Amino acid sequence: MSGPGQDSEPEAKVLHIKRLYRAVVESVHKLDVIISNKSSYREVFKPENISLRNKLRELCVKLMFLHPVDYGRKAEELLWRKVYYEVIQMIKTNKKHIHSRSALECAYRTHLIAGVGFYQHLLLYIQSHYQLELQDCIDWTHVTDPLIGRKKPVSATAKEMEWAQMACHRCLVYLGDLARYQNELAGVEAEQLAERFYHQALSVTPHVGMPFNQLGTLAGSKFYNVEATYYYLRCIQSETPFEGAYGNLKRLFDKAAKMYHQVKKQEIKKLSPSRQRSKDIKRLLVSFMYLQSLLQPKNSVLETELTSLCQSVLEDFNLVLFYLATPAHGSTSAGEEEEEHDTGCSFLPDTLVFKMVVTCLMVVHSLKRGGSKQYSASIAFTLALFSHLVNHVNIRLQAELEDGESEVPPLHTDNPDDPDTRETAGPGPLEEEGLPNGTGGEEEEEEEDEGEGVGRTKGGLQLEEEKQKQKKKYSRLSMLRRRRCVRKEDESDLSEGFQSDEDEEEDERAQADSPGAAGPPPPAPPWARRPSATGCPWRGLGERV
């Protein structure tokens, strides 16, 4: 049964939307006049201008929920730009006029905090209004009251639900941006909070690459732009990339070329160990960045220059992987502290090594998709880099196992004349405390525990059980040592880096049978020997490429 009220309701809704949109446009024009003023940084935080921004915010929220399909995205963009972003950019532009702890800086901090609170509330409201299930995507969601019982059915179309999902994604990106701006202020550490919001935005919509671009901006020049390059490439490789990432990546590659030529001109002089480590890491990361800038689909480079640069990067990578984390020393000079602060650390963090390898894989993918001639050279370099990495993983695992064995206190076995036992066994647990492993120790123990017969008996049983456990551990570790010695004798032919004819034939057959094997086989990594600081499997690549 239809009535006049039902027929007029859509028309009334349309008129209401038009009035809201007209009010939004008027508020936007007033804010544009304020921002265009040269001394706007003094006026934006006046009470009347704050009230105007709050009014625009309310109008945009009403508009986006009244008609989300047609006006939701536009209302979101106006709200972010006119209420928050333009104020932030205006303050950053006039940063030299804003003194620390002044009233203007306090108003700016309040502006950022208010933005964080608003977008957190908006995110929770969208989840509640559209009953979105984001428990698997973000770690703080709208929790419904269990006493209400069954949820009410959502009367939203598929397009409205799609807008709600993307609106939650954009709210998380805005929260990450606000945390990043807070991190730029003195005395505010919000970098991890910004990373958290960006990663949660990726969890909500993994196909959108915008959060990767923001993560690259957040990384800044850390590790000589290697980390930012990784994030910009991830953004470009996404299903829905952000167009601004291409310009950001080009700017980093231009910086890499300048830094590379500056590093090459630096004089070679003797430095302290900590400074030398920092210099080696800088040379590796700058050269790596310059190499990635050359290995782009539209770039052309001489084959000899590319081969020489690849070999240099691999040698430095192999060298720097031997640098492990060291505890901080109190005697570090001011110059050394400044040098270490410049690089961020005196060794390559595991996460940075991972990002370098993934960067190489993304470059290989881009070259293949673009049909570049440098595709085979990029594959060979990536395989050689990965072989160095696997070698160092094996070396560190072996070192950890040997350290674990040496921590076990060995005991004498039943056969004290065994030469292996005499060489590897150290002082027993009793000898370390000044007690011999004979009857004398028991007599001294009886003298000390005189008058405590019960305690003495119980302690003797515990000591006997400990001796049995340690004996089992030692005998098991000694067997492991003997097996390892035999293995080293069997691998004596591989220690010089040679490869048998049968192995070479198998490698050639595997390369020929593999699909898409257009390029020549990469050089074989020296698996069976510990790589030296200058060892490099890149030799001979110039002939093969």
Secondary structure, 3 states (H helix, E strand, C coil): CCCHHHHHHHHHHHHHHHHHHHHHHHHHHHHHHHHHCCCHHHHCCCHHHHHHHHHHHHHHHHHHHHCHHHHHHHHHHHHHHHHHHHHHHHHHHCHHHCCCCCHHHHHHHHHHHHHHHHHHHHHHHHHHHHCCCCCCCCCCCCCCCCCCCCCCCCCCCHHHHHHHHHHHHHHHHHHHHHHHHHHHCCCCCCHHHHHHHHHHHHHHCCCECHHHHHHHHHHCCCCCCHHHHHHHHHHHCCCECCCHHHHHHHHHHHHHHHHHHHHHHCCCCCCCHHHHHHHHHHHHHHHHHHHHHHCCCCCCCCHHHHHHHHHHHHHHHHHHCCCCCCCCCCCCCHHHHHHHHHHCCCCCCHHHHHHHHHHHHHHHHHHHHHCCCCHHHHHHHHHHHHHHHHHHHHHHHHHHHHHHHHCCCCCCCCCCCCHHHHHHCCCCCCHHHCCCCCHHHHHHHHHHCCCCHHHHHHHHHHHHHHHHHHHHHHHHHHHHHHHHHHHHHHCCCCCCCCCCHHHHHHHHHHHHHCCCCCCCCCCCCCCCCCCCCCCCCCCCHHHHC
